[in-house]
Amino acid sequence: MRNKQKTLEKVLCLLIVVSITFFTFRVELSNANTGNVQTTSPRDRTMHAMVFDSMNQKCILFGGSWDTLTSGFQHLDDTWAYDYNNNIWMELAPANHPSARDSHGMVYDSKTNQTILFGGGPTETWVYKFSSNSWTQKSTGTSPPSLYYHAMVYDPVNQKVILFGGLNNQINDEFWEYDPSTNIWTELTPSIKPEARYGHTMVYDSTNQKIILFGGNSAEGYREDTWVYDYTNNTWIELNPSTHPSPRYMHTMIYDSNSQKGILFGGFGGSLLSETWIYDYVTNSWEILSTSGSPSERICATFVYDSINDKGILFGGYVDNGDSAITFGDLWVYHSNNNSWTLRNVFTPSSTSTGGNSTIHTEKTVFITLNEVLLIFGGIIGIFRAYRHRKRIL
């Protein structure tokens, strides 16, 4: 009897060891290079451009630069799409695309469902369609001069792209409109307009059908002025709110159509900034927000408003404090309903990524199935029960 009992104990121990070994092997196999869940996202960058494509519910990103730390900035020419609902970045890799560049401007034309790009050095106008994953260069004839750090918005009521300011050999006060239907750039000449500047922001206030401009860098230094442009009357008015953000440039700003407020983040004004401000055109008032868990201070990030999910999406940016420089590749979400920021990690693999300029992160994932778990532990429980029953008989 005793020998039989010892034999059963040995068999039980052996089965438990085999089960644990099998489970461990499956876990290790799932973490091997052939079975990783890989997260693909654009590499860290700054001075890129991004828009929200409301038809396809995607953020579209193009270009920018990353700091190599040894040989200066390297320009990029990749096109990416971010899907908030599925938390996926996809590298789109269209056959034809604009040349590598940074500090360009991009807007989304909601009438024709296309993204429009201008500048970043070349005096080129490009159009991107997500449905066909294609970039097309437009032969526009007359166009604004070569520009960097200009601001562009799309006016959906008048169906025009509006461009102001920028930098080339000098600081500009160029003011242009582009008509996508006729493919024509036209210089606008209002009697009054903001001072020449670059690194400023403009948003389209869809509630009040106005363009709001803030800040920038001018020949006299960093700006803290707020302007409004009315396309119908072709007039600029300086608003002079009593409270406003400190002088700055290379900040980023969106218009939240749900809260009907402009939302501004970051920039540089003698020091790097990580403040979040909101602007209300109706009351002509700026208010600084005490946000929880906001992104770190930075310049030249992109910030777009996802009107489907009522979220602000911020990606990338740059910080150089003299001792070290960082180009960011993080993605943040701003929630206006509770005034909070969330750092969002992207864990879903991109099926279209070429991996050329992407940053790959490996997440350990157990691929053992529920049936296997039940089989292993059910077997162990069964062995225990049989053993105990057998012991009682013996």
C-alpha positions as CSV (number, residue, x, y, z in Angstrom):
1,M,0.0,0.0,0.0
2,R,2.7,2.4,1.0
3,N,4.6,1.8,-2.3
4,K,1.4,2.5,-4.3
5,Q,0.9,5.8,-2.3
6,K,4.5,6.9,-3.0
7,T,4.0,6.1,-6.7
8,L,0.9,8.2,-6.9
9,E,2.6,11.1,-5.2
10,K,5.5,10.9,-7.7
11,V,3.0,10.8,-10.6
12,L,1.1,13.8,-9.2
13,C,4.3,15.8,-8.7
14,L,5.5,15.0,-12.2
15,L,2.2,16.1,-13.7
16,I,2.3,19.4,-11.8
17,V,5.9,20.0,-12.9
18,V,4.9,19.2,-16.5
19,S,1.9,21.6,-16.4
20,I,4.0,24.4,-14.9
21,T,6.7,23.9,-17.5
22,F,4.2,23.9,-20.3
23,F,2.6,27.1,-19.0
24,T,6.1,28.8,-18.7
25,F,7.1,27.6,-22.1
26,R,3.9,29.1,-23.6
27,V,4.6,32.4,-21.9
28,E,8.2,32.5,-23.0
29,L,7.2,31.6,-26.6
30,S,4.7,34.5,-26.6
31,N,7.5,36.9,-25.7
32,A,9.8,35.6,-28.4
33,N,10.4,37.8,-31.5
34,T,8.0,35.7,-33.6
35,G,5.1,36.3,-31.2
36,N,5.4,39.8,-29.8
37,V,2.7,42.3,-29.9
38,Q,4.5,45.3,-31.3
39,T,3.3,48.8,-31.0
40,T,4.2,51.0,-34.0
41,S,4.1,54.8,-33.8
42,P,5.8,57.7,-35.5
43,R,9.4,58.3,-34.3
44,D,9.9,61.2,-31.9
45,R,9.8,64.5,-33.8
46,T,9.1,68.2,-33.8
47,M,8.0,70.9,-36.2
48,H,5.7,68.4,-37.9
49,A,2.1,69.1,-38.9
50,M,-1.1,67.2,-38.0
51,V,-4.9,67.6,-38.8
52,F,-8.0,65.8,-37.9
53,D,-9.8,64.2,-40.8
54,S,-13.4,64.2,-39.6
55,M,-14.7,62.1,-42.6
56,N,-12.4,59.2,-41.9
57,Q,-12.1,59.9,-38.1
58,K,-8.3,59.9,-38.2
59,C,-5.5,62.3,-37.2
60,I,-3.2,62.7,-40.3
61,L,0.5,63.6,-39.6
62,F,3.2,64.5,-42.1
63,G,6.9,65.2,-41.8
64,G,8.8,67.2,-39.2
65,S,12.3,66.7,-37.8
66,W,14.1,64.8,-35.1
67,D,17.2,65.8,-33.3
68,T,20.0,63.3,-34.0
69,L,22.1,65.0,-31.2
70,T,25.2,64.5,-33.2
71,S,24.5,65.8,-36.7
72,G,21.6,68.3,-36.2
73,F,18.0,67.9,-37.2
74,Q,17.0,65.3,-39.8
75,H,13.9,66.1,-41.9
76,L,11.2,63.5,-42.3
77,D,8.8,62.7,-45.2
78,D,6.5,60.1,-43.6
79,T,2.7,60.1,-43.5
80,W,0.8,58.6,-40.6
81,A,-2.8,58.2,-39.4
82,Y,-3.9,57.9,-35.8
83,D,-7.2,56.3,-34.9
84,Y,-8.3,57.4,-31.4
85,N,-11.1,54.8,-31.0
86,N,-8.9,51.8,-31.8
87,N,-5.7,53.5,-30.4
88,I,-3.8,52.7,-33.6
89,W,-1.0,54.5,-35.4
90,M,-0.7,53.5,-39.1
91,E,2.2,54.4,-41.4
92,L,0.5,55.0,-44.7
93,A,3.5,55.0,-47.1
94,P,1.9,56.6,-50.2
95,A,3.9,56.1,-53.4
96,N,4.2,59.8,-54.0
97,H,4.5,62.5,-51.3
98,P,6.1,65.9,-50.4
99,S,9.8,66.0,-49.9
100,A,11.2,65.8,-46.3
101,R,10.5,69.1,-44.5
102,D,9.5,70.7,-41.2
103,S,7.7,73.9,-40.1
104,H,5.1,73.5,-42.8
105,G,1.4,74.2,-42.4
106,M,-1.5,71.8,-42.9
107,V,-5.3,72.1,-42.7
108,Y,-8.2,69.8,-43.3
109,D,-10.8,70.8,-46.0
110,S,-14.1,69.4,-44.7
111,K,-15.9,70.1,-48.0
112,T,-13.6,68.0,-50.2
113,N,-12.4,65.7,-47.4
114,Q,-8.7,66.4,-48.1
115,T,-5.7,67.6,-46.3
116,I,-3.9,70.7,-47.7
117,L,-0.2,71.4,-47.1
118,F,1.9,74.4,-47.8
119,G,5.4,75.5,-47.1
120,G,8.2,74.2,-45.0
121,G,10.7,75.7,-47.4
122,P,9.4,74.8,-50.9
123,T,6.6,77.1,-52.3
124,E,4.5,74.0,-52.9
125,T,0.9,73.2,-52.3
126,W,0.0,69.5,-51.8
127,V,-3.3,67.7,-51.2
128,Y,-3.7,64.4,-49.4
129,K,-6.7,62.1,-49.7
130,F,-6.9,59.3,-47.1
131,S,-9.5,57.3,-49.2
132,S,-6.9,56.8,-51.9
133,N,-3.8,57.2,-49.7
134,S,-2.4,59.7,-52.2
135,W,-0.5,63.0,-52.2
136,T,-0.9,65.3,-55.2
137,Q,1.1,68.4,-55.9
138,K,-1.0,71.3,-57.2
139,S,0.3,73.7,-59.8
140,T,-1.1,77.0,-58.4
141,G,0.9,79.6,-60.3
142,T,1.0,82.5,-57.8
143,S,1.5,81.4,-54.2
144,P,2.9,82.8,-50.9
145,P,6.7,82.9,-50.7
146,S,8.9,80.3,-49.1
147,L,7.7,80.1,-45.5
148,Y,8.4,78.4,-42.2
149,Y,6.5,78.6,-38.9
150,H,3.5,80.3,-40.6
151,A,-0.1,79.6,-39.4
152,M,-2.9,78.2,-41.5
153,V,-6.6,77.5,-40.8
154,Y,-9.5,76.3,-42.9
155,D,-12.7,78.5,-43.0
156,P,-15.5,76.0,-43.7
157,V,-18.2,78.7,-44.2
158,N,-16.3,80.5,-46.9
159,Q,-14.4,77.3,-48.0
160,K,-11.0,79.0,-48.0
161,V,-7.6,78.2,-46.5
162,I,-6.3,81.3,-44.6
163,L,-2.5,81.8,-44.1
164,F,-0.7,84.5,-42.1
165,G,2.9,85.3,-41.2
166,G,5.9,83.1,-41.2
167,L,9.7,83.2,-41.5
168,N,12.1,83.0,-44.4
169,N,14.9,85.5,-44.8
170,Q,12.8,87.9,-42.7
171,I,9.8,87.9,-40.4
172,N,6.7,88.1,-42.6
173,D,3.2,89.6,-42.4
174,E,2.1,87.8,-45.6
175,F,-1.7,87.2,-45.6
176,W,-3.1,84.8,-48.2
177,E,-6.2,82.8,-49.0
178,Y,-6.3,79.6,-51.0
179,D,-9.4,78.4,-52.8
180,P,-9.3,74.6,-53.2
181,S,-12.1,74.7,-55.8
182,T,-10.2,76.9,-58.2
183,N,-6.7,76.0,-57.0
184,I,-5.8,79.7,-56.7
185,W,-3.8,81.6,-54.0
186,T,-4.8,85.2,-53.5
187,E,-3.0,87.8,-51.4
188,L,-5.3,89.6,-49.0
189,T,-4.8,93.3,-48.2
190,P,-6.8,94.4,-45.2
191,S,-6.1,98.0,-44.0
192,I,-5.0,96.7,-40.6
193,K,-3.4,93.4,-39.7
194,P,-1.2,91.9,-37.0
195,E,2.4,92.7,-36.8
196,A,4.8,90.5,-38.8
197,R,5.5,87.3,-36.8
198,Y,6.2,83.6,-36.8
199,G,5.6,80.7,-34.5
200,H,2.1,82.0,-33.7
201,T,-1.2,80.1,-33.7
202,M,-4.5,80.5,-35.4
203,V,-7.8,78.6,-34.9
204,Y,-11.2,78.8,-36.6
205,D,-14.0,79.6,-34.1
206,S,-16.8,77.8,-35.8
207,T,-19.4,79.1,-33.4
208,N,-18.7,82.7,-34.1
209,Q,-17.3,82.2,-37.6
210,K,-14.1,84.0,-36.7
211,I,-10.3,83.3,-36.9
212,I,-8.5,83.8,-33.6
213,L,-4.7,84.5,-33.5
214,F,-2.4,84.5,-30.5
215,G,1.2,85.3,-29.9
216,G,4.3,84.5,-31.9
217,N,7.8,86.1,-32.3
218,S,8.3,89.4,-33.9
219,A,11.2,91.8,-34.6
220,E,10.3,93.4,-31.2
221,G,10.2,90.0,-29.4
222,Y,7.7,87.5,-28.1
223,R,4.0,88.5,-28.5
224,E,1.1,88.3,-26.1
225,D,-1.6,89.8,-28.3
226,T,-4.9,88.3,-29.3
227,W,-6.5,89.2,-32.7
228,V,-9.7,88.2,-34.5
229,Y,-10.2,88.1,-38.3
230,D,-13.6,88.3,-40.0
231,Y,-13.4,87.0,-43.6
232,T,-16.7,88.5,-44.7
233,N,-15.5,92.0,-43.9
234,N,-11.8,91.3,-44.5
235,T,-11.0,92.9,-41.2
236,W,-8.5,92.3,-38.3
237,I,-9.3,93.6,-34.8
238,E,-7.0,93.5,-31.8
239,L,-9.0,92.3,-28.9
240,N,-6.9,93.4,-25.8
241,P,-8.3,91.0,-23.2
242,S,-7.5,92.1,-19.6
243,T,-5.9,88.7,-18.8
244,H,-4.0,86.6,-21.2
245,P,-1.1,84.1,-21.5
246,S,2.4,85.5,-21.2
247,P,4.4,86.4,-24.4
248,R,5.4,83.2,-26.2
249,Y,5.8,81.5,-29.6
250,M,5.9,78.0,-31.0
251,H,3.0,77.0,-28.7
252,T,0.0,75.1,-30.1
253,M,-3.7,75.7,-30.0
254,I,-7.0,74.1,-31.0
255,Y,-10.7,75.2,-31.1
256,D,-13.0,72.9,-29.1
257,S,-16.4,73.2,-30.8
258,N,-18.1,71.4,-28.0
259,S,-17.1,73.8,-25.2
260,Q,-16.8,76.6,-27.8
261,K,-13.4,77.6,-26.4
262,G,-9.9,77.9,-27.8
263,I,-7.3,75.7,-25.9
264,L,-3.7,76.7,-25.9
265,F,-0.7,74.7,-24.6
266,G,3.1,75.2,-24.1
267,G,5.5,77.4,-26.0
268,F,8.6,79.4,-25.2
269,G,8.7,82.9,-23.8
270,G,12.1,83.2,-22.3
271,S,11.6,79.8,-20.6
272,L,9.8,76.7,-21.7
273,L,6.1,76.5,-20.8
274,S,3.6,73.8,-19.9
275,E,0.6,75.9,-19.2
276,T,-2.9,75.1,-20.5
277,W,-5.1,78.2,-21.2
278,I,-8.6,78.5,-22.6
279,Y,-10.0,81.5,-24.6
280,D,-13.7,82.5,-24.8
281,Y,-14.4,84.9,-27.7
282,V,-17.8,85.9,-26.5
283,T,-16.4,87.2,-23.2
284,N,-13.0,88.0,-24.7
285,S,-11.3,86.3,-21.8
286,W,-8.3,84.0,-21.2
287,E,-8.2,81.7,-18.2
288,I,-5.3,79.6,-17.1
289,L,-6.3,76.1,-16.1
290,S,-4.9,74.0,-13.2
291,T,-4.8,70.8,-15.2
292,S,-3.9,67.4,-13.8
293,G,-1.1,65.4,-15.3
294,S,-0.3,67.7,-18.2
295,P,2.5,67.1,-20.7
296,S,5.9,68.5,-19.9
297,E,7.0,71.8,-21.2
298,R,7.8,71.9,-24.9
299,I,7.7,73.8,-28.2
300,C,6.6,72.8,-31.7
301,A,4.2,70.0,-30.8
302,T,1.1,69.4,-32.8
303,F,-2.4,69.7,-31.2
304,V,-5.6,68.8,-33.0
305,Y,-9.3,68.6,-32.0
306,D,-11.0,65.2,-32.6
307,S,-14.5,66.5,-33.0
308,I,-16.0,63.0,-33.1
309,N,-14.7,62.0,-29.6
310,D,-14.5,65.6,-28.2
311,K,-10.8,65.2,-27.4
312,G,-7.6,67.2,-28.0
313,I,-4.8,65.1,-29.4
314,L,-1.2,66.3,-28.8
315,F,1.8,64.6,-30.3
316,G,5.6,65.2,-30.1
317,G,7.5,68.5,-29.7
318,Y,10.9,69.6,-28.5
319,V,12.8,70.9,-25.5
320,D,16.3,72.3,-25.5
321,N,17.5,73.6,-22.1
322,G,21.1,74.1,-23.1
323,D,22.5,71.1,-21.3
324,S,20.3,68.5,-23.1
325,A,17.8,68.3,-25.9
326,I,14.8,66.0,-26.2
327,T,12.6,65.4,-29.2
328,F,9.3,63.9,-28.0
329,G,7.3,61.0,-29.4
330,D,4.6,60.8,-26.8
331,L,0.8,61.1,-27.4
332,W,-1.4,63.0,-25.0
333,V,-5.2,63.4,-24.8
334,Y,-6.9,66.5,-23.4
335,H,-10.4,66.0,-21.9
336,S,-12.3,69.3,-21.8
337,N,-15.2,67.8,-19.8
338,N,-12.9,67.4,-16.7
339,N,-10.0,69.5,-17.7
340,S,-7.4,66.7,-17.6
341,W,-4.5,65.4,-19.7
342,T,-3.9,61.7,-20.2
343,L,-0.7,60.1,-21.6
344,R,-1.9,57.5,-24.0
345,N,0.3,54.5,-24.8
346,V,-0.4,52.9,-28.1
347,F,-0.6,49.1,-27.7
348,T,-2.3,48.0,-31.0
349,P,0.0,46.9,-33.9
350,S,-0.1,48.7,-37.1
351,S,-0.7,46.4,-40.0
352,T,0.6,48.8,-42.7
353,S,3.7,50.1,-41.0
354,T,7.0,49.7,-42.9
355,G,8.9,50.4,-39.7
356,G,11.2,52.8,-41.6
357,N,11.0,55.7,-39.3
358,S,8.9,54.1,-36.6
359,T,9.7,53.4,-32.9
360,I,8.9,49.8,-32.0
361,H,8.0,48.9,-28.4
362,T,7.6,45.4,-27.3
363,E,4.8,44.5,-24.9
364,K,5.0,41.1,-23.1
365,T,1.8,39.3,-23.9
366,V,0.7,35.8,-22.8
367,F,-0.9,34.0,-25.7
368,I,-2.0,30.9,-23.6
369,T,-5.7,30.4,-24.2
370,L,-8.4,30.2,-21.7
371,N,-9.1,26.6,-22.8
372,E,-5.5,25.7,-22.1
373,V,-5.6,27.3,-18.7
374,L,-8.8,25.4,-17.8
375,L,-7.3,22.2,-19.2
376,I,-4.1,22.4,-17.2
377,F,-5.7,23.4,-13.8
378,G,-8.7,21.2,-14.4
379,G,-6.3,18.3,-14.9
380,I,-4.4,19.1,-11.7
381,I,-7.6,19.4,-9.7
382,G,-8.8,16.1,-11.1
383,I,-5.5,14.4,-10.1
384,F,-5.8,15.7,-6.6
385,R,-9.4,14.4,-6.3
386,A,-8.4,11.0,-7.7
387,Y,-5.4,10.9,-5.4
388,R,-7.5,11.8,-2.3
389,H,-10.2,9.2,-3.2
390,R,-7.5,6.6,-3.8
391,K,-5.9,7.4,-0.4
392,R,-9.2,6.9,1.4
393,I,-9.7,3.5,-0.3
394,L,-6.2,2.5,0.7
